[in-house]
């Protein structure tokens, strides 16, 4: 167990994980802003707004992770991008599950919170759940590190 903990905290995996988290923060801001703007500004509803925002966030994070996190020079952009998309489609499903589960629990528990607060909390929780899958998936599969 200590070897695993040491690896997760001192290795290249850990250093790149910090960059990945930084890029993810930018993606999170894009995703959250767009989700809330679409849901409240256009009336598209939570599901469609979330899907559109997540797709935009994936494109933004792919570009930034490719350049700044993994310094990828893979000339097979379609293959690399396809692997990244596959990881992020799965991560998005995890994200949506966390998002909806949080909204469901908040509603079932009768929390007296503003809808915007509940949505924001659900976005944070869903995004964190997705990060736990997406970083190892991007590191080991999408960018082959």
N, C-alpha and C positions, 0 to 999 in steps of 0.2 A: 504494500500500500504506500509506503513512504517513497518508493521509487517512482510510482505513478504521480504522487503529489509533487515530487521534485521536478519531474518532467513537465508537468502542467504549469509550474510556476517559474522555471528558469530556462526553458528551452527556446528554440526558435519558434516553436508552436505557440508558446506564451507571448513572445514579443510580437509576432504577427497577429495574435489574438487581440492585442491592444489596438493595433492599427485597424483591424477588422471592426472592433467595437466603435472606434472613432468614425469610420465610414458608416457603420450602422446607425450611429447617432444622426448623421446627416440624412440618411435614408429614412430614419424614424421621423425626423422633422418634416421631410417632404411628404411622407405617408400620412402623418397625423394631420398636418395642415390641409392637405388635399382631401382626406376623408371627411373632416369636419366641414370644410368649405362646400364640398359636393353634397353632403347629407343635409346641411342646413341652408345652403344657398340655392340649390337646384331642386330639392325635393326628390332626389334619386333614391333615397332610403339608405339604410346602413349597409346592406349587402352589396349593391351595385357600386356605391361610393367606395366601399372598402376594397373591392376587387380592382377597380380602376386605379385607386391610389397605390395599392400594393404593386401593381404592374409597373407603374411609373417609378416607384421606389426601387424595384428590382433592376430596372435599366440604369438608374442613377448609381446604385451601389455596384453594379457590374463594372461600369466604366471606372469608378473610383478605386474599387478593389483591384482591378486588373492593373491599373497604373501605380497606385500608391501602396497597396498592401502586399501584393504578390509579385509586383514588377514583372508581369508576364510579357514574354516576347513571342508567345506561341503564334505562329503564322496561320494556324488553323482556327481562325476566329469562330467559324460556325460550329466546330466541334467543341471548343472550349466554352463558347457561349451556350451551346446546347446542354453541356454538362452543368453549367452554372444555373441555367433555367430549370433543369430537372431538380437540382438540389433546392432551388427556391420555390418551385411549385409545391414540393413536399413541405418545405418550411412555411409556405403560405397557408397550406392546409392546417398545419399545426397552429399557426398564428390565428387563423379564423376560428379554429376550435377553442383556443384559449380566449379569444375575443367574445365569442358567443356564450361560452361557459361562464365567464365572468359576468356578462349581462344577465344571464339566467339566474345565477346565484344571487346577484344584487337584487333582482326582482323577486325571487322566491323568498329571500330573507326580509323583504319589505324595507330595505334601506331607503331612508328618506333623503335621497341625494338628487341633485339636478341631473337631468338627462345628459348634459354635456360633461359633467363630472364622471358619471358612470361610463360613458363612451370613452373618455380619455383614459380612465383607469383600465378599461378593457383593452384598449390599444397597447398600453404599456405592458400588461401581463401577457397578451398574445405575442407581442414582439419579443419579449424575454424568452418565452418558451421556444419560439422559432430560432432565436440565436443559439440556444443550446444544441440544436440540430444543424443549423446552417453553417456555423463556423467549421466544425470538423468535416462536414460534407464539402465545403468549398476548399478547405486545406488539402484534404486527402484525395478528393475525387475531381472537383471542377478544375483546380489549378495544379493538381498532381505534385504537391510539395512533399 
